[in-house]
Amino acid sequence: WNGCSTGGRQGLKLAQMFPNDYDGIIAGAPANRTAISLWIADAVLKNPASYIPPSKYPVIHTAAVAACDGRDGVKDGLIGDPTKCDFDPKVLLCKAGDGPSCLTAPQVTAAKKIYSPAVNPRTGKELFSSLVPGTELGWGVQALGPEPSANIYDQYRYVVFKDPKWDWKTFNFDSDIERGETPDNLVMNGTDPNMKPFFSHGGKLLLYHGWSDPNVPTLNTIKYYTSVVENLGGASKASSSVRLFLQPGMGHCGGGEGPNVFDKVAALEQWVEHGKAPDVMIASHSTDGKVDRTRPLCPYPQVAKYKGTGGIDEAANFACAAP
């Protein structure tokens, strides 16, 4: 099975519900349903003053990359690990009225909320992850408006509330989250960490996700992967069955500024048919059909580290290492 987004979610669901159907599953950016679109809509669409026009996305992106690019030891225009990035959009606060290259105070607050995990307003409990620095060029998927992204909006209108006239502005991140997360409303999600029935007959799961994905939060995939590993008793026991690969600068299932094309099917074939787990995959980025950058993809939590010599656009000059 090779699928991404909804296909990634379906791959996980297959392994969980029908563990004997497949020997190998590639699940990219699994789009398990959370209320992220409503969280972002609450940040930028509820109050007109908070709206961030798409013309400002590149401004925010450039500032985020400038703040965090060098954290991984090489300045290459990519944020290697956004979890190590402490970019504060407040640096873009307008000094004298609104302008094309700055953010108003409400826009700064909205951007901070996009970067922040959703929380229950009553208990303060974290509900689900949101987006990370590096995703800004794709914010229009979630934040363009005037309504939230239809994928999640329709989930709540037709599945959870069963009311086509339901107003998303009334959504309560306390009681309505509980309603939305009842088993009958999330039957399509593939979030069960118990993959033992799938792994017990030699099943292999290859997960991947782009760090610059503006559709599905990469952090949610990391959380799911971690839950599977813990269920198996730790990384040393899990590595022969499940691996996660993260792509700096890659968007939703592909595209983006970072290397985003890699032969995951060949990697899975070697793993399933010959027992050779993927220790590295080489990804490439092309412009106008010509490859202009290659980079090794490493099994999480390893990252690609620059060796210190040679061109930064050649995979041979990087090695997988602990973060």
ABEGO torsion letter per residue (X at the ends): XBBBEAAAAAAAAAAAABAAABABBBBBGBBBBBAAAAAAAAAAAABAAABBBAAAAAAAAAAAAAAAAAAAGBBAGBBABAAABABBAAAABBABEBBAABBBAAAAAAAAAAABBBBBAAAGBBABBBBBBGAAAAAAAAAAOABBBAAAAAAAAAAAAGBAABBAAABBABAAAAAAABAAAAAABBABABAAAAAAAGBBBBBBBBAABAABBAAAAAAAAAAAAAAAGEAAAAAAABBBBBBBGBBBGEEEABBABBBAAAAAAAAAAAGBBBABBBBBBBBGGBBABBBBBBBOABBBBBAGBEBAABAAABBBBBX
